[in-house]
Amino acid sequence: MEQPEALSRIAFELGPITVYWYGLIIITGVIIGLWIANKEAIRKNLRNETISDLVLWALPITIITARIYYVIFKWDYYSQNVGEIIKIWEGGIALHGALIGGVATIIVYSKKKNLSFWLLADILAPSIILAQAIGRWGNFMNQEVHGGPVSREFLEGLKLPEFIINQMYIDGRHYHPTFLYESVWNVIGFIILVFLRRANLKTGELFLTYLIWYSFGRFFIEGLRTDNLMLTDTIRMAQVISVLIILIAIGFIWFRRVAKPEKVRA
């Protein structure tokens, strides 16, 4: 089969400046997420600039921690190619690393501003999962975050548009579009979280629901991927982290509803 022409990774060039789709798509997800979170923050009677100030700190920190996380588990390669570490436009940021950096930033920011961590986390949860859904299309443009080989007939059976099928044809074979599976899973999660805002949840439980939903889907999708960050030769790091996050989130819900309900606001 003749190799279909892949979509260009470059969005546009301005003289010596090259703008890649990967970065552009991620920034688009952040902007949309920020807009949604700002509206919710205003509804919760927070100052207009609260979320913008938080994101101003969180965005660079999460990018750095996401890259550090990725590099640590690819150190055999990066130790021999140190100059490649800064090239995040070529891909290679781990969402679990970003989540660690993001949560740490919210904790510090909430203490500094005397705000509830759980309230801020609830406000941001739908925006985070939607930004993740959008950001996966940056992986699509880079032809990364795909699964194992499949037939063209399999992809056609999923009723995928031709441009996705062609982009999943890499080095002579078609591959599972796991980026798409996760993107769709996250969009569904976003819709659920938006509806749950109207439910009688305790403060913090929307964020904890996000952690459970995202991690549950990530565990199974990770099993299809071929570019995994590995803890051992057989254990995928993202699956271990996903299970731990689910258990911790369920533990928090139990503790805050059953063990210490008097300390938790509705």
N, C-alpha and C positions, 0 to 999 in steps of 0.2 A: 504494500500500500504506500502511495506517495505521502510523504510527510506534509500535513497541513501547515500552513504558515501560522506560527504562534502570534498572539497579540503582542504588540510592543510593550516592554516594561517602562518605556519613557513616555510621560504624558506630554511634555513640551520642553523646549530648550530656549533659554534666554542668554545668548552669548555663551560665556563659559559656564553658566548655571544650568544644570540638568535636573529637572523635576520628574521624579519617578511616580508611577501610579500607586505604588506601595505606600509611600508616605502621604500622598495626596488623599488616598482613600481613608487612611487611618485618621488624618486630621479632619476629614469630613465627618467621620463617625464621632469624633470628640466634639465638634461644633454642634452637631444635632443633639448629642447627649447633653451638652451644656445648656442648650436652649430648653430642653424638656425639664432638666433638673432645676433651672432657674424659676420656671413657672411653678413648679411644685414647692420650691422654697418660699416663694412669695405667698402661696396659699397657706403655708405653715407659719406665716408671719415672721419670717426671718428677713434680715436686711437684704436689699437687692444684690449687694456685692458679695454676700457670703459665699455662694457657690463659685463665683468667678475667682475670688481670692483663693479658695481652696484648690481649684483646678490649676491655677497659676503655679502653685507649689507642686501639686500632685503629678501633673503631666510630665515634667522633666524627670522627677524622681521615679515614676513608674517605668518610663522608657529605660532609664539607667538600670533599675533593678531587674527589669525583664531581660535586658541584654546580658547583665552579669549572670543571671540564672542560666541563660542559654549557653553562654561561654563556658561556665563551670562544667557543664555536662558534655561539652564538646572540646574539652581542654586538650585532648590528644592532638586535635587539629590546630587549635588556636595557639598552642604553645610553640608550634612550628611556623605559624603565620600570624604573628602578633599584629602586624599592620592591618589585618582583616577585622580586628575586633571592633573598630569604630564604624565599619561599613554596614550600618543597620538598614540602609536603603536596599540592600541585597537580601533582606529577610533575616530571620534569626532572632526574634524576640519571643520570649515565652510568656504566655498569658498568666501562668501561675506566678512567675516572677513579678509581673506587673501587679497582680492582686496583692502580693505580699507588700510591695512598696506602697500601693494605694491605701491599704488598711493601716499601715504604719503612719502614713501621712495624715489620714483622717483622725487617728488617735491623738497625735501631737497637736494638730490644728484645733481639735475640739477642746483639748485641755487649755490651750493658749487663749482661745476665744470664750472659754467657759460655756461651751455648748454641749449638747448630748451627742456622744459618738453614735449611738443607735439611731437617733433622729436623722443625723447627716447621712448615715449609711442607708437608711430607708429611702431618703430622698434620691440618693444617687443610684440605687440598685437597678431600676428600670433603664436608666441611661447607660450604665455600665454594660449590661447585657446587650442592649441595642448597638452600642459602639463596637462590641465584640462581633456581633453579627455582620456589621458593615465592614469591619476591619478584615474579616476573613476573605473578602474579595480582593484585598491587596495580595494575599497569598495566592489567589487564583491568577492574578496578573503575573506573578513570579513563577507560576507553575510549581508550586510547593504545597506542602500540607495535603498531599494526596495519599490515597491508599494503594493497595496492591493492584496488579494488572487485572483487567476485565476485558470483555469483548465490546466491540462497538455496538453490537446488538443489545447488550445489557444496558448500555447508556441510552440507546434509543428507546428501550423499554421503559426508562424512567421519564420519557417525554421531555428530555432536555433539549434546549435550543442548540442549533448547530455550532454556535460559537463556543459553547461550553464543551461540547463533545470534541471539537477540534483542539481546544486548549488542553484537554486531558490526554491528547495524543503526544507522548513524550518519548523520544528516542526509540521510535518504532512500535510503541505499544500504548493502548489506552489504559487509564487508571481510574480507580474509584475517586470521585470528586468529594473527598471527605471534608474539604473546606465548605462545600455546599451543604452537606448534611449538618455540620455544626452551625452554619449560618441560619438555616431554617429552624433548627432546634432552638437557637437563641431568639429568633423573632417570635416563635411561639411563646417562649419564656417571657419576653417583653410584654406581650399581650396579656398573659396571665398575671404578671406583676401589676400592670396598670389596673386590671379589674380588682385585684386583691387590695388595692388602696381603699376601696370602698368597704372592705370586710372589717370585721371587728378583731383586728390583729393587735397584739401588744407591740409597743415601740421596739423596733429591732427585728421583728419577725419577718418583715418583708425582705430585708437584707439576707436573713438566714434562709428564707425560701429560695432566694436567688442562688445562694451558694449550693443548696441541695439540687436544684433543678439543673444548673449549669454543670455541676460535677457528675451528676448521674448520666447526662448525655455524653459528656467528655470521656467518661470511663469506657463506654462502649465504642464510641467513634475512634478513640485512641487505639483500640484493638485492631482497627482496619488500616491504620497509618503505617507508612514504611520509613518515616523520618524521625522516629521516636527518640527522645532523650531517655537513656537507659540508666537504671539504678544498678542493675547487674546485667549479665548477658541475656537474661530471660525476663527480667522484671522491668516494665515500663514505668518511669518515674511519674508521669502524669496520672497513671492509673492509681498508683500508691497515694499520691497527693489528693486525688479525687475522693478516694475512700475515706481518707483521714478528714477531709473537709466535711463530708456528709456526716460522719460520726460526731465531729465536733459541733456542727450546726444543730444536729438533733439533740445533742447533749445540752447545748445552750437553751434550746426551746424547752426541754424537759425541766432543766434547773430553774429557769425563769418563770415557768408556769406552775410547776409542782413544788419544787424545793423552796424557792424564795419568791412566791408570787407577790408578796406585799411590797417588794422593792422594785417592781416593774410597773411602769405606766401603761395604760391601755393605749 
